[in-house]
Amino acid sequence: MEVNQAAWQRLKTAGALNPPLDVARIETLLVEPLDVGGRFVRYRFPRQRASRLFEALRRLDELPVDQLSPLDLRKELITLPGIGPKTASWIVRNWTGTDAVAILDVHVIRAGQMMGLFPERVRLPRDYATLEARFLDFATALRVPASYLDALMWREMRALTT
């Protein structure tokens, strides 16, 4: 997460996310080591990520984002290169504030497995919709917004594993 935030901040500060987009410039910015909490880290797969980000930003510019329901927006985002259901759900949650999606990363999935909410064997992205439905039903049963529940589970499980 911290590496991705550092990469995003570098791209944003450099104006590389604004039109006109330049895939070579994005790649150059991602190749340079990133300062993450005082240590320098190389961003993984900078060429591939630059290409995917370039294509996603280009296509997003053509998408009527504000006219789509959160679930329809997620469906569209999943068609973009390099964006799976977790990333699409994260974008939708942060863009719209909806609790109709769950952000199921490794930490939330492990917590769900520990409590018996999710099976021990999970195949992502294939199982994402099934796991998400279980998670959303669980949040509803607890009368807790999905956004609070997945954030809490993520934070606590991340703290246990770091």
DAMO-V805010 format. One record per backbone hydrogen bond with DSSP energy under -1.0 kcal/mol. CO is the residue of the C=O (numbers start at 0). NH is the residue of the N-H. E is the energy in kcal/mol with one decimal. If there is no record, write none. Layout:
co	nh	e
CO	NH	E
CO	NH	E
//
This chain:
co	nh	e
0	4	-2.5
1	5	-2.3
2	6	-2.4
3	7	-2.8
4	8	-2.6
5	9	-2.2
6	10	-2.5
7	11	-2.8
8	12	-3.0
9	13	-2.1
10	15	-2.1
11	14	-1.2
14	17	-1.3
21	25	-2.2
22	26	-2.4
23	27	-2.4
24	28	-2.2
25	29	-1.7
26	30	-1.9
27	31	-1.2
33	40	-2.7
35	38	-1.2
38	35	-3.3
40	33	-3.5
44	48	-2.7
45	49	-2.4
46	50	-2.2
47	51	-2.4
48	52	-2.9
49	53	-2.6
50	54	-2.3
51	55	-2.8
52	56	-2.7
53	57	-2.1
54	58	-2.5
55	59	-2.7
56	60	-1.5
58	61	-1.1
59	62	-1.1
62	64	-2.2
63	66	-2.0
64	67	-1.3
68	72	-2.8
69	73	-2.2
70	74	-2.0
71	75	-2.1
72	76	-2.6
73	77	-2.2
75	78	-1.1
76	79	-1.8
79	82	-1.8
83	87	-2.6
84	88	-2.4
85	89	-2.4
86	90	-2.5
87	91	-2.6
88	92	-2.9
89	93	-2.4
90	94	-2.4
91	95	-2.9
92	96	-2.3
102	104	-1.0
104	108	-2.7
105	109	-2.4
106	110	-2.1
107	111	-2.5
108	112	-2.3
109	113	-2.5
110	114	-1.7
111	116	-2.1
111	117	-1.6
122	126	-3.3
124	127	-1.6
126	130	-2.5
127	131	-3.0
128	132	-2.2
129	133	-2.0
130	134	-2.6
131	135	-3.1
132	136	-2.2
133	137	-2.3
134	138	-2.7
135	139	-2.3
136	140	-2.5
137	141	-2.0
138	143	-2.5
144	148	-2.2
145	149	-2.9
146	150	-1.3
147	151	-2.6
148	152	-2.6
149	153	-2.4
150	154	-2.6
151	155	-2.6
152	156	-2.5
153	157	-2.5
154	158	-2.0
155	159	-1.5
156	160	-1.4
157	161	-1.0
//
